[in-house]
Amino acid sequence: MNGNFFNYDEVWSKINIQRPEIWPIWKIIKEVAGEKNLEIGSGNYPRIPIKRGYIVDTSRNAILNLKKVGFKAFWGDAKNLNFQNNFFDLVAAFNVLEHVDNDQEAFSEITRVLKPGGFFIFSVPLNPKKFSEFDSIVGHKRRYEINKLIEHLVNNDLRIVKYRPASIVSKIYCGWLVNNSLFSDIIKAKIFQKWLSSGPPQPFSNLISIFQLLMEKISIPGWQNNFQGLKELKEGSVILLCQKEKELREKI
């Protein structure tokens, strides 16, 4: 399979843009947001406050939608953030880093634009052994092994404050569903790939959006700071809240 049949620009042209306050993550976002906040690759699902909110995305349709509701939205990606050093109080990137060819460049760029003491909140799928054909179709380059992910953070002067394990939705999507043999047969079908490449119909897309929101609200686990428990995570995905060290290590 050649991979990446999913046309995100088409998807964002058909899904209604959602206000950030509706998502369960909003509570923690409010706590750590500052005067200048950046989200990378939000599409039509922004999580940061609209006021003082900057967003970079590779979808032209998403950028237009985000501007309409009041965001400062620009074309760009995680490896190319056209902002000054130490510019943002908060950087967010949900389900983005697994799409980036060179994620080490992305971590470095995020740290560069983040103020010392600023926060970085993000989510990624876990367990490289679970990488599937569906991962390829939606544009994933990798899944993460938690210890290597922690290593990336340490190397970029990012300290983990707390984390949240996968919701039921994430465990289904990132675990059971994508590795189910029947689902694998469905996504191999040419008619399904054609459907993905043109983007699902608007009513169906918005229904998925509503279902995702409802399931998140009823299935989200609490935040944790038991870092031994973090190292034992192997399924679904994880959301990490990190803080940029105020005194940076000298890079060799």
C-alpha positions in Angstrom: 0.0 0.0 0.0 1.4 3.4 -1.0 0.0 5.1 2.0 -1.5 8.5 2.9 -4.7 8.4 0.9 -6.4 10.6 3.4 -7.0 14.2 2.1 -7.0 16.4 5.1 -7.7 19.6 3.1 -10.9 18.0 1.8 -11.9 16.8 5.2 -11.6 20.3 6.7 -13.7 21.7 3.9 -16.6 19.5 5.0 -16.4 19.4 8.8 -17.8 22.3 10.8 -15.1 24.2 12.8 -15.4 23.5 16.5 -14.8 26.1 19.3 -12.0 25.1 21.6 -14.1 25.3 24.8 -16.1 22.1 23.9 -13.1 19.7 24.2 -12.3 18.0 27.5 -8.7 19.2 27.2 -9.9 22.8 27.5 -9.6 22.8 31.3 -5.9 22.2 31.4 -5.3 24.4 28.4 -6.9 27.3 30.3 -4.6 26.7 33.2 -1.3 26.9 31.2 -2.2 29.3 28.4 -0.5 32.7 28.4 -0.4 35.9 26.4 0.7 34.2 23.2 -0.3 30.6 22.4 0.4 28.4 19.4 -1.2 25.3 18.1 0.3 23.2 15.3 -1.9 21.3 12.9 -5.3 21.9 14.6 -7.4 21.6 11.4 -11.0 22.5 12.3 -10.5 21.2 15.9 -8.5 24.0 17.7 -7.9 23.6 21.4 -6.2 26.8 22.4 -8.0 30.1 23.2 -9.0 32.1 20.2 -7.9 35.4 21.8 -4.1 35.5 21.6 -4.2 32.3 19.5 -1.8 31.5 16.7 -2.2 28.4 14.5 0.0 26.9 11.8 -1.5 24.2 9.5 -0.8 22.7 6.1 -4.5 22.8 5.1 -5.6 26.0 3.2 -9.2 25.2 4.0 -8.5 24.9 7.7 -6.5 28.2 7.7 -9.5 30.0 6.1 -11.9 28.5 8.7 -9.7 29.4 11.6 -9.3 33.0 10.5 -13.1 33.3 10.2 -13.5 32.6 14.0 -10.7 34.9 15.0 -7.4 33.0 15.1 -4.2 34.3 13.6 -3.7 31.3 11.2 -0.7 30.7 8.9 0.5 28.0 6.5 3.3 26.0 8.0 4.3 22.8 9.8 6.1 21.7 12.9 9.5 21.8 11.4 9.1 25.4 10.0 7.7 27.8 12.6 8.2 31.3 11.3 8.3 32.9 14.7 11.0 34.5 16.9 12.9 32.5 19.6 11.1 32.3 23.0 7.9 33.8 21.6 5.1 31.6 23.0 3.9 30.8 26.5 2.2 27.6 25.2 2.6 25.3 22.2 0.1 22.6 21.5 0.2 19.8 18.9 -2.4 17.1 19.1 -1.9 14.0 16.8 0.7 15.9 14.8 4.2 14.7 15.5 3.5 11.2 14.1 2.9 12.8 10.7 6.3 14.6 10.6 9.1 13.1 8.5 11.8 14.3 10.9 10.3 14.7 14.3 13.6 15.6 16.0 13.6 18.8 13.9 10.0 19.4 15.1 10.9 19.0 18.8 13.8 21.3 18.3 11.7 23.9 16.5 9.0 23.8 19.1 11.5 24.3 21.9 13.0 27.2 20.0 9.8 29.2 19.8 8.7 28.3 23.4 9.6 30.7 26.2 11.7 29.3 29.1 9.1 28.2 31.7 6.5 27.9 28.9 4.4 24.8 28.4 4.2 22.2 25.6 1.1 19.9 25.5 0.8 17.2 22.8 -0.5 13.8 22.0 1.0 10.9 20.0 0.0 7.2 19.3 2.0 4.5 21.1 3.6 1.2 20.3 5.6 0.8 17.0 4.6 -2.9 16.9 1.0 -1.8 16.4 1.8 0.3 13.3 -0.7 -0.7 10.7 -1.9 -0.1 7.1 -4.4 2.4 8.5 -1.5 4.4 10.1 0.0 4.6 6.6 -3.2 5.7 5.0 -3.8 8.6 7.4 -0.2 9.8 7.0 1.5 8.5 10.1 5.3 8.0 9.8 5.6 6.3 13.2 4.2 5.3 16.5 6.2 6.1 19.6 7.9 3.9 22.2 7.5 5.8 25.4 11.2 5.7 26.6 12.4 7.1 23.3 9.8 9.8 23.4 11.0 10.8 26.9 14.5 10.9 25.5 13.4 13.4 22.8 11.9 15.6 25.5 14.9 15.5 27.7 17.2 16.3 24.8 15.1 19.4 24.1 15.0 20.7 27.7 11.4 19.7 28.1 10.4 18.4 31.5 7.2 16.3 31.9 4.8 17.8 34.3 2.0 15.3 34.0 0.3 13.0 31.5 -3.0 11.5 30.6 -3.4 7.9 29.3 -5.5 7.0 26.3 -9.3 7.4 26.4 -11.5 4.5 25.3 -11.8 6.2 21.9 -8.1 6.3 21.5 -7.6 2.7 22.6 -10.2 1.6 20.0 -8.8 3.8 17.2 -5.1 3.4 17.9 -5.3 -0.3 19.1 -8.1 -2.7 18.4 -9.7 -1.2 15.3 -6.5 -0.5 13.2 -5.2 -4.0 13.8 -8.5 -5.8 13.2 -8.2 -8.1 10.2 -11.7 -7.2 8.9 -11.0 -3.5 9.1 -7.7 -4.1 7.4 -9.5 -5.8 4.5 -11.9 -2.9 4.2 -9.2 -0.2 4.0 -7.4 -2.2 1.2 -10.5 -1.9 -1.0 -10.1 0.6 -3.8 -13.5 2.1 -3.3 -12.6 2.8 0.3 -9.3 4.4 -0.7 -11.1 6.6 -3.3 -13.6 7.6 -0.6 -10.8 8.7 1.7 -8.9 10.6 -1.0 -11.9 12.8 -1.8 -12.9 13.2 1.8 -16.0 11.7 3.5 -19.4 13.4 2.8 -20.1 16.4 4.9 -23.0 14.9 7.0 -20.9 11.8 7.8 -17.8 13.9 8.7 -19.8 16.1 11.1 -21.4 13.0 12.6 -17.9 11.6 13.3 -16.9 14.9 14.9 -19.9 14.8 17.3 -19.4 11.1 18.1 -15.7 11.8 18.9 -16.5 14.7 21.2 -19.2 12.7 23.1 -17.0 9.7 23.6 -14.1 11.8 24.7 -16.2 13.5 27.4 -17.4 10.2 28.9 -14.2 8.2 28.6 -11.3 10.5 29.4 -9.1 9.3 32.3 -7.6 11.7 34.9 -4.2 13.3 34.7 -1.3 11.5 36.4 2.2 12.2 37.6 3.3 8.6 38.4 6.1 8.5 35.9 6.7 4.8 36.4 3.2 4.3 35.2 4.0 6.5 32.2 6.9 4.2 31.2 4.6 1.2 31.3 2.1 2.7 28.8 2.0 0.6 25.6 -1.4 1.0 24.1 -3.5 3.7 22.4 -2.0 7.2 22.8 -0.8 9.6 25.4 -1.2 13.3 26.1 1.9 14.9 27.8 2.1 18.3 29.5 5.7 19.5 29.5 7.5 22.6 30.6 10.6 24.1 29.0 13.4 24.3 31.5 14.2 27.9 32.6 17.9 27.1 32.7 18.8 25.3 29.5 21.5 22.7 29.2 24.4 23.7 26.9 24.1 21.7 23.7 27.3 19.8 22.7 
